[in-house]
Amino acid sequence: MEKINYKKEMILWVFLLLPLVYLAYVWNELPTTVPIHFNGEGEANGWAGKASEFIMTGTNLFVYFFMLYLRKVDPKKLNDGFFTTNYFKLRVALIVFLSVLSIMMIYIALPGNEHMGVHWMPACVFLFLSVLGNFMINLKPNWFIGIRTPWTLSSDAVWKKTHQVGGRIFFYGGMICIVASFLLKGAWMNGFMLTFILGSVAFLFGYSFWLFKQEQGQVKE
């Protein structure tokens, strides 16, 4: 089993601690109840005690340990240097994203900042999607991460082509959506996000099926 590189893990620990440090810094400024849910217009419609801010930071810790040990139980045992390096980059991107999201949620909970998340929250999500798309382009077949359809899991060639196309869709689409998140809001933004996400999923599902059928046809010939 691969040993944990604690020097590299310290990078992730720093980002895991940042939301807790910021929460401690602004704790006395937080109101007794804080917003935990927002409607399509960016208005708070769900509230909880300020101790609920610890839930997000606790979730970050769970995700960290889950991702740390997930690859160790992969039946494909992708432990080569290329996959190890890229998997670590993915973990860094995910933890940074969750930490920034946590800090943003705490900041929005402060008095007078309730509407700050209308544009910045979607932009943060789409930035991560874009980073994820860049990672997916060269992602090797595995059982846990990626575009896992019956056809990508059945053929390494279909997996590769689907992720090359899917990665570019998420990368460039995420960039476009970041711009849109500052130009649109409310129902328009929700509709745009839903159309992009569902459209991308449907296309890649069909695309992987088409690639697999093409591959099967070539085999028969």
Helices and strands as residue ranges (DSSP letters): H 6-26, G 27-29, E 33-38, E 44-49, G 50-52, H 53-70, G 71-73, H 81-109, H 117-136, H 156-183, H 187-220
